[in-house]
Amino acid sequence: MDEPAAAAPATGWLARYQPWRRRAEIGFWVVVLGLQALFNSVVSWIDLHRAGRNLPYWQPLAWELTSVIAVGLLVPVVAAWERRFPIQRAGWRRSLAAHVAGGFGFCLLHVVGMTLLRRALYAALGEPAAAPDWPRLFGYELLKDLRSYVLILLALWTYRLVLLRAQGEVRLLDEPEAPAADRPPPVRPERFLVRKLRREFLIAAADIEWLQAQGNYVGLHVNGHDYLLRSTLSDLLAQLDPARFVRVHRSHAVNLDRIAEIEPLDSGDARLKMKDGSVVPCSRRYRDALGGRHG
């Protein structure tokens, strides 16, 4: 089922944004970290002069630039770690432990990265660089880096929330009832309700082409549109028709009726070419789930 014409204006800016999305995301971090380097370097230079250390401005600027470059290189790592361990109510202890470890790992990589960048810069300029006092440097940066790690997580979460509100959030029309011995199993959902920017419309379960786990959500790919349902992939598949929807990857499931072609890979994995033109990964451990439906 195509999205109703009444809801089309709500996706206009999002559709225009998508081709520029990667550049905008990179540009955001370049601007934020660049301003941080400029501000911190000026403050450091002023503090050094007040303390009687009349260093040229390029030195605190070099310190801050190497620091923010190391942070910028770690942003994709933090994003991947957050996708691997999303903070959610279910399993929150495991996620919290993972992010505590992630914060310390972020600090370690940041300190090592900025130190190596700093030494390379000083060498290129022909300037002597003092050997770092690693324990003192790590202790000095730890609190700041833990704060930076949390702020990066917050920025990623806020950005995802904005996109979520723009592209639409899905819910079941009728929440499944708890099974009981004296009643038949719940009816499988045939339609989902999409809420997007104060608009509502329905999508049919049969129109879902494939599904992808995305942190606390499952992305439903329907006729070129992406909608998010707050659920785990396993829980959603337990409610859908198993004769039609099967898991083909740790984070992907497909509608068997929407597979156009299966392309085997030398590794034993496969690529599933869908009728909408998209490609979905298929792990070899899930190849048997496709059965004899496709060759």
Buried (B, 14 or more C-beta within 10 A) or exposed (E): EEBEEEBEEBBEEBEEEEEEEEEEBEEEBEEBBBEBBBEBBBEBBEEBEEEEEEEEBBBBBBBBBBBBBBBBBBBEBBBEBBBEBBBBEEEEEEBEEBBEEBBBBBBBBBBBBBBEBBBEBBEEEEEEEEEBEEEEBBEEBBEEBBEBBEEBBEBBBEEBEEBBBBBBBBEBEEEBEEEEEEEEEEEBBEBBBBBBEEBEBBBEBBBBBBBBBBBBBBBBBBEEBBBBBBBBBEEBBEBBBEEBBBBBBEBBBBBBEBBEEBEEEEEEBBEBBBEEEBEBBBBEEBBEBBEEEEE
